[in-house]
Amino acid sequence: MIAYIKGKLNFLCPTYAVIETGGIGYHINISLHTYSELVKQPADADRAVKLFTFFHVKEDAHTLYGFAEEGERRLFSHLISVSGIGPNTGRMILSSVSPAELEEAIIGGNVNLIKSVKGIGPKSAQRIILELQDKLKKEGRSSLIQAPLSSTAREEALSALVMLGFTKNAAEKALAAVLKDAANAPVELLIKNALKLL
């Protein structure tokens, strides 16, 4: 399996990117979330980018899917393990809802958010929740999507709250709520605000 591809970004559009490395240009299908993350990066002619990849093999096609974060790739892998959800549908879901919102919806059993994605009906939304809810709960939120700029501060705040005697689950929920309004807050402020919710 190809874990990631790092190289020069030769072309970028909302549905795919072309990354050149070792004299080979890789056509990589991406979600809108990954597209927006790539657009944020400095735009110079020789910029190097890194995408975590998923290589999908069928009889008639070998396709690369790329993700800005490891957590988004892991969530994509979970989605396509659900009966009736293929790679293109998985990418559509991750293009319609942010990975963090999707994870919250699955864990919280929010059928309405998931079925709001084009092509996903109530039965498919319920199946996604039924098959993935326990998996995501067991993995814990920290193993999936975090805001890149605040992940270190978040982990430090989580560790501090657990050391203060709160359960990891309760601390994660409080931090998730705090990070919605203050994604780039320093550790001290994250802890202070989370304590108000615990």
C-alpha positions as CSV (number, residue, x, y, z in Angstrom):
1,M,0.0,0.0,0.0
2,I,1.1,3.6,-0.7
3,A,1.0,5.4,2.6
4,Y,1.5,8.9,1.3
5,I,2.9,10.8,-1.6
6,K,5.1,13.9,-1.2
7,G,6.2,16.0,-4.1
8,K,5.6,19.1,-6.2
9,L,2.0,20.1,-6.7
10,N,1.6,20.4,-10.5
11,F,-2.1,20.9,-10.7
12,L,-5.0,21.4,-8.3
13,C,-8.7,21.6,-8.7
14,P,-11.6,20.8,-6.3
15,T,-11.8,17.1,-7.3
16,Y,-8.2,16.1,-7.9
17,A,-4.5,17.0,-7.6
18,V,-1.5,16.0,-9.6
19,I,1.7,15.6,-7.6
20,E,5.0,15.0,-9.3
21,T,7.7,13.0,-7.5
22,G,10.6,11.0,-8.9
23,G,9.6,12.1,-12.5
24,I,6.1,10.6,-12.2
25,G,2.9,12.7,-12.0
26,Y,0.3,11.0,-9.7
27,H,-3.4,11.8,-10.4
28,I,-5.0,11.8,-6.9
29,N,-8.7,12.2,-6.3
30,I,-9.4,14.5,-3.3
31,S,-12.3,15.7,-1.2
32,L,-13.2,19.4,-0.9
33,H,-11.8,19.4,2.6
34,T,-8.4,18.4,1.3
35,Y,-8.7,20.9,-1.5
36,S,-9.3,23.7,0.9
37,E,-6.3,22.6,3.1
38,L,-4.1,22.6,0.0
39,V,-5.3,26.0,-1.1
40,K,-4.3,27.4,2.3
41,Q,-0.6,26.4,1.8
42,P,1.8,29.0,0.4
43,A,1.5,29.3,-3.4
44,D,4.9,29.1,-5.0
45,A,5.9,27.2,-8.1
46,D,8.0,24.5,-6.4
47,R,6.0,23.9,-3.3
48,A,6.1,20.4,-1.9
49,V,2.9,18.9,-0.6
50,K,2.1,15.7,1.2
51,L,-1.1,13.7,0.8
52,F,-1.9,10.6,2.8
53,T,-3.3,8.1,0.2
54,F,-5.7,5.2,-0.2
55,F,-5.1,3.0,-3.2
56,H,-8.3,1.5,-4.5
57,V,-8.1,-1.5,-6.9
58,K,-10.9,-2.8,-9.1
59,E,-10.9,-5.0,-12.1
60,D,-11.2,-2.1,-14.4
61,A,-9.4,0.7,-12.5
62,H,-6.6,1.5,-10.0
63,T,-7.4,4.8,-8.3
64,L,-5.6,6.9,-5.8
65,Y,-7.4,9.0,-3.2
66,G,-5.5,11.6,-1.2
67,F,-6.2,13.3,2.1
68,A,-4.6,16.3,3.8
69,E,-4.7,14.5,7.2
70,E,-4.2,11.0,8.4
71,G,-7.5,11.2,10.3
72,E,-9.4,12.0,7.1
73,R,-7.9,9.0,5.4
74,R,-8.8,6.8,8.4
75,L,-12.4,8.1,8.3
76,F,-12.6,7.4,4.6
77,S,-11.4,3.8,5.1
78,H,-14.1,3.4,7.7
79,L,-16.8,4.8,5.4
80,I,-16.0,2.5,2.5
81,S,-16.1,-0.5,4.8
82,V,-19.8,0.1,5.2
83,S,-22.0,-2.0,2.8
84,G,-23.1,0.1,-0.1
85,I,-20.6,2.9,0.4
86,G,-17.9,3.0,-2.3
87,P,-14.9,5.3,-2.6
88,N,-16.7,7.9,-4.7
89,T,-19.6,8.1,-2.2
90,G,-17.1,8.2,0.7
91,R,-15.4,11.2,-1.0
92,M,-18.7,12.8,-1.6
93,I,-19.5,12.6,2.1
94,L,-16.2,14.0,3.1
95,S,-16.7,16.8,0.5
96,S,-20.1,17.7,1.9
97,V,-19.4,17.6,5.6
98,S,-16.1,18.3,7.4
99,P,-14.4,15.2,8.8
100,A,-14.8,16.5,12.3
101,E,-18.5,17.2,11.8
102,L,-19.0,13.8,10.3
103,E,-17.2,12.1,13.1
104,E,-19.4,14.0,15.6
105,A,-22.5,13.0,13.7
106,I,-21.6,9.3,13.6
107,I,-20.7,9.2,17.3
108,G,-23.8,11.2,18.3
109,G,-26.2,9.3,16.0
110,N,-27.1,12.4,14.0
111,V,-28.9,10.7,11.0
112,N,-30.2,14.0,9.7
113,L,-26.7,15.5,9.1
114,I,-25.5,12.3,7.3
115,K,-28.6,12.0,5.1
116,S,-28.2,15.6,4.1
117,V,-25.4,14.5,1.8
118,K,-26.4,14.0,-1.8
119,G,-27.0,10.3,-2.6
120,I,-27.3,9.2,1.1
121,G,-30.7,8.2,2.2
122,P,-32.1,7.5,5.7
123,K,-31.2,3.8,5.5
124,S,-27.6,4.4,4.4
125,A,-27.2,7.1,7.0
126,Q,-28.5,4.7,9.7
127,R,-26.2,1.9,8.4
128,I,-23.2,4.2,8.6
129,I,-24.0,5.1,12.2
130,L,-24.8,1.5,13.1
131,E,-21.5,0.1,11.7
132,L,-19.1,2.9,12.6
133,Q,-20.3,4.4,15.9
134,D,-18.7,1.8,18.2
135,K,-15.5,1.8,16.1
136,L,-15.1,5.5,16.4
137,K,-15.9,5.5,20.1
138,K,-13.3,2.9,20.7
139,E,-10.6,4.7,18.7
140,G,-11.3,7.9,20.6
141,R,-11.6,11.3,19.1
142,S,-7.9,12.1,19.5
143,S,-7.1,9.4,16.9
144,L,-9.2,11.1,14.2
145,I,-9.7,14.6,13.1
146,Q,-8.2,17.5,14.9
147,A,-7.7,21.0,13.8
148,P,-4.1,21.0,12.7
149,L,-3.1,24.3,14.4
150,S,-4.6,23.3,17.8
151,S,-3.9,19.6,18.0
152,T,-0.8,20.0,20.2
153,A,-2.6,22.5,22.5
154,R,-5.6,20.2,22.6
155,E,-3.6,17.1,23.5
156,E,-1.8,19.1,26.3
157,A,-5.2,20.4,27.6
158,L,-6.7,16.9,27.4
159,S,-3.8,15.4,29.4
160,A,-4.1,18.1,32.0
161,L,-7.9,17.6,32.4
162,V,-7.4,13.8,32.8
163,M,-4.7,14.4,35.4
164,L,-7.1,16.7,37.2
165,G,-9.4,13.7,37.6
166,F,-11.9,14.0,34.8
167,T,-12.6,11.1,32.5
168,K,-11.1,11.2,29.1
169,N,-14.5,11.0,27.4
170,A,-15.9,13.9,29.4
171,A,-12.7,16.0,28.8
172,E,-12.8,15.3,25.1
173,K,-16.4,16.4,24.8
174,A,-15.7,19.6,26.7
175,L,-12.6,20.4,24.6
176,A,-14.5,19.7,21.4
177,A,-17.1,22.3,22.4
178,V,-14.4,24.8,23.4
179,L,-12.4,24.3,20.2
180,K,-15.5,25.2,18.0
181,D,-15.2,28.8,19.3
182,A,-11.5,29.1,20.0
183,A,-9.6,26.8,17.7
184,N,-6.3,28.6,18.1
185,A,-6.5,29.3,21.8
186,P,-3.5,28.7,24.1
187,V,-3.5,25.6,26.4
188,E,-4.3,27.6,29.5
189,L,-7.5,29.1,27.9
190,L,-8.6,25.7,26.6
191,I,-8.3,24.2,30.1
192,K,-10.0,27.2,31.7
193,N,-13.0,27.1,29.3
194,A,-13.3,23.3,29.4
195,L,-13.4,23.4,33.2
196,K,-16.5,25.6,33.0
197,L,-18.3,22.8,31.0
198,L,-17.2,19.9,33.2
